[in-house]
Amino acid sequence: MNQLVLLSPSHIITVCLSLAAIVYIPRLFKDSSDKAKRFLAYLIIFLLLVNQVMDFYREGIMSE
């Protein structure tokens, strides 16, 4: 695995894209229907669960 360099271009771009997504994705769904908001909530939950499973996989299986 590569070492994290805080001021590397890839890290700065990733942080900026993440912050933009945190700010602008909810704005896109602000005036939408309840069904669309529920879909966004389930999508976020699904992505968080996938992230957790990948962390467990990387830390548990890949570290052996």
C-alpha distances in whole Angstrom, upper triangle without the diagonal:
4,7,9,12,15,18,16,17,15,15,18,19,17,19,22,22,21,24,27,26,27,30,31,31,33,35,36,36,39,42,41,42,42,40,38,37,36,34,32,32,31,28,27,27,25,22,22,22,20,17,18,18,15,14,16,14,11,12,15,15,11,11,14
4,6,9,12,14,12,14,12,12,16,17,15,17,20,20,20,23,25,25,26,29,30,30,32,35,35,36,38,41,41,43,42,41,38,37,37,35,32,32,32,29,27,28,27,23,23,24,22,19,20,21,17,16,19,18,14,15,18,18,15,14,18
4,6,10,12,11,14,12,11,15,17,15,16,20,20,20,22,25,25,26,28,30,30,32,34,35,36,38,42,41,43,42,42,39,37,38,36,33,33,33,30,28,29,28,25,24,25,23,20,21,22,19,17,20,19,16,16,19,20,17,16,19
4,6,9,8,11,10,8,11,14,12,13,16,17,17,19,21,22,22,25,27,27,29,31,32,33,35,39,38,40,40,39,36,35,35,34,31,30,31,28,26,27,26,23,22,24,22,19,20,21,18,17,20,20,16,17,20,21,19,18,22
4,6,5,9,9,7,10,12,12,12,15,17,17,18,21,22,23,25,27,27,30,31,32,34,36,39,39,41,41,41,38,36,37,35,32,32,33,30,27,29,29,25,24,26,25,21,23,25,22,20,23,24,20,20,24,25,22,22,25
4,6,9,9,6,7,11,11,10,13,15,15,16,18,20,20,22,24,25,27,29,30,32,33,36,37,39,39,39,36,34,35,34,30,30,31,29,26,28,28,24,23,26,25,21,23,25,22,21,24,25,22,22,26,27,24,24,27
4,6,8,7,6,10,11,11,12,15,16,16,18,20,21,22,24,26,28,29,30,32,33,37,37,40,40,40,37,35,36,35,32,32,33,30,28,30,30,26,26,29,27,24,26,28,25,24,27,28,25,25,29,30,27,27,31
4,6,5,6,9,10,11,12,14,16,17,18,20,21,23,24,26,28,29,30,32,34,37,37,40,40,40,36,35,36,35,31,32,33,30,27,30,29,26,25,28,26,23,25,27,24,23,26,26,23,24,28,29,26,26,29
4,5,5,6,9,10,11,12,14,15,16,18,20,21,22,23,26,27,28,30,32,35,35,38,38,38,34,33,35,33,30,31,32,28,26,29,29,25,25,28,26,23,26,28,25,24,28,27,24,26,30,30,27,28,31
4,6,5,6,9,10,11,12,14,15,16,18,20,21,22,25,26,26,28,30,33,33,36,36,35,32,31,32,30,27,28,29,25,24,26,25,22,22,25,22,20,23,24,21,21,24,24,21,23,26,27,24,25,28
4,5,5,6,9,10,11,12,14,15,16,18,20,21,23,25,25,27,29,32,32,35,35,34,31,30,31,29,26,27,27,24,22,24,24,20,20,23,21,18,21,23,20,19,23,23,20,21,25,26,23,24,27
4,5,5,6,9,10,11,12,14,15,17,18,20,22,23,24,26,28,31,31,34,34,34,31,29,31,29,26,27,28,25,23,25,26,22,22,25,24,21,23,25,23,22,26,26,24,25,28,29,27,27,31
4,5,5,6,8,10,10,12,14,15,16,17,20,21,22,24,26,29,29,32,32,32,28,27,29,27,24,25,26,23,21,24,24,20,21,24,22,20,23,25,22,22,26,26,24,25,29,29,27,28,32
4,5,5,6,9,10,10,12,14,15,16,19,20,20,22,24,27,27,30,30,30,26,25,26,25,21,22,23,20,18,21,21,17,17,20,19,16,19,21,19,18,22,23,20,22,26,26,24,25,29
4,6,5,6,9,10,11,12,14,15,17,19,20,22,23,27,27,30,29,30,26,25,26,25,21,22,23,21,18,20,21,17,17,21,20,17,19,22,20,19,23,24,22,23,26,28,26,26,30
4,5,5,6,9,10,11,12,14,16,17,18,20,22,25,25,28,29,29,25,24,26,25,21,22,24,21,19,22,23,19,19,23,22,19,22,25,23,22,26,27,25,27,30,31,29,30,34
4,5,5,6,9,10,10,11,14,15,16,18,20,23,23,26,26,26,23,21,23,22,18,20,21,18,16,19,20,16,17,21,20,17,21,23,21,21,25,25,24,26,29,30,28,29,33
4,5,5,6,9,10,10,13,14,15,17,19,22,22,25,24,24,21,20,21,20,16,17,19,16,13,16,17,14,14,18,17,15,18,20,19,19,22,23,22,23,27,28,26,27,31
4,5,5,6,9,10,12,13,15,16,17,21,22,24,24,25,22,20,22,21,17,18,20,18,15,18,19,16,16,20,20,18,20,23,22,22,25,26,25,26,29,31,29,30,34
4,5,5,6,8,10,11,12,14,16,19,19,22,23,24,20,19,21,20,16,18,20,18,16,19,20,17,18,22,21,19,22,25,24,24,27,28,27,29,32,33,32,33,36
4,5,5,5,8,10,10,12,14,17,17,20,20,20,17,16,18,16,13,14,16,14,12,15,16,14,15,18,18,17,20,22,21,22,25,26,25,27,30,31,30,31,35
4,6,6,7,9,11,12,13,17,17,20,19,20,17,15,17,16,12,13,16,14,11,14,16,14,14,18,18,17,19,22,21,21,25,26,25,27,29,31,30,31,35
4,6,6,7,9,11,11,15,16,19,19,20,17,15,18,18,14,15,18,16,14,17,19,17,18,21,22,20,23,26,25,25,28,30,29,30,33,35,34,35,39
4,6,5,6,9,10,13,14,17,18,19,15,14,17,16,13,15,18,16,14,18,19,17,19,22,22,21,24,27,26,26,30,31,30,32,35,36,35,36,40
4,5,5,7,9,12,12,15,15,16,12,11,14,13,9,11,14,12,11,15,16,14,16,19,19,19,22,24,24,25,28,29,29,30,33,34,33,35,38
4,5,5,6,10,10,13,13,14,11,9,12,12,9,10,14,13,11,14,17,16,16,20,21,20,22,25,25,26,29,30,30,32,34,35,35,36,40
4,5,5,8,10,13,14,16,13,11,15,15,12,14,17,16,15,18,20,19,20,23,24,24,26,29,29,29,32,33,33,35,37,39,38,40,43
4,6,7,8,11,13,14,10,10,13,13,10,13,16,15,15,18,19,18,20,23,23,23,26,28,28,29,32,33,33,35,37,38,38,40,43
4,6,5,8,9,10,7,6,10,10,8,11,13,13,13,16,18,17,19,22,23,23,25,27,28,29,31,33,33,35,37,38,38,40,43
4,6,9,10,12,10,8,12,13,11,13,16,16,16,18,20,20,21,24,25,25,27,30,30,31,34,35,36,37,39,40,40,42,45
4,7,9,12,10,9,13,14,13,15,18,18,18,21,23,23,24,27,28,28,30,33,33,34,37,38,39,40,42,43,43,45,48
4,7,8,6,7,10,11,11,13,15,15,17,19,20,21,23,25,26,27,29,31,31,33,35,36,37,39,41,41,42,44,47
4,5,5,6,9,10,11,13,14,15,17,19,20,21,23,25,26,27,29,31,32,33,35,36,38,39,41,42,42,44,47
4,5,5,6,9,10,10,12,14,15,16,18,20,21,23,24,26,27,29,30,32,33,35,36,37,39,40,41,43,45
4,5,5,6,9,10,11,12,14,15,16,18,20,21,22,24,26,27,29,30,32,33,34,36,37,38,39,41,43
4,5,5,6,9,10,10,12,14,15,16,18,20,21,23,24,26,27,29,30,31,33,35,36,37,37,39,42
4,5,5,6,9,10,11,12,14,15,17,19,20,21,23,25,26,27,29,30,32,33,35,36,36,38,41
4,5,5,6,9,10,11,12,14,15,17,18,20,21,23,24,26,27,29,30,32,33,34,35,37,39
4,5,5,6,9,10,10,12,14,15,16,18,20,21,22,24,26,27,28,30,31,32,33,35,37
4,5,5,6,9,10,11,12,14,15,16,18,20,21,23,25,26,27,29,30,31,31,33,36
4,5,5,6,9,10,11,12,14,15,17,19,20,21,23,24,26,27,28,30,30,32,35
4,5,5,6,9,10,11,12,14,15,16,18,20,21,22,24,26,27,28,29,31,33
4,5,5,6,9,10,11,12,14,15,16,18,20,21,22,24,25,26,27,29,32
4,5,5,6,9,10,11,12,14,15,17,19,20,21,22,24,25,26,27,30
4,6,5,6,9,10,11,12,14,15,17,18,20,21,22,24,24,26,29
4,5,5,6,9,10,11,12,14,15,16,18,20,21,22,23,25,27
4,5,5,6,9,10,11,12,14,15,16,18,20,20,21,23,26
4,5,5,6,9,10,11,12,14,15,16,18,19,20,22,24
4,5,5,6,9,10,11,12,14,15,16,17,19,20,23
4,5,5,6,9,10,10,12,14,15,16,16,19,21
4,5,5,6,9,10,10,12,14,15,15,17,20
4,5,5,6,9,10,11,12,14,14,16,18
4,5,5,6,9,10,10,11,13,15,17
4,5,5,6,8,10,10,10,13,15
4,5,5,6,8,10,10,11,14
4,6,5,6,8,9,10,12
4,6,5,5,7,9,11
4,6,6,5,7,10
4,6,6,6,9
4,6,6,7
4,6,6
4,6
4
